């Protein structure tokens, strides 16, 4: 089954021990209360994700996470 961008970031967040989130993201498609809200907020605060590069201010909720995207997330996670 393909994984979405929010699923992949949630995997990394949980692998990191689900750390406390102190900075919350402002992506227009990431609503407070969603299961991935803290994970995406954490990843954004650590520079693991910067959202989509299309100028919309979106994270890309629901989009399939490509190999290139997960490699980028992993690289940034490892180098934070």
Beta strands, then each sheet from edge to edge (+ up, - down):
end
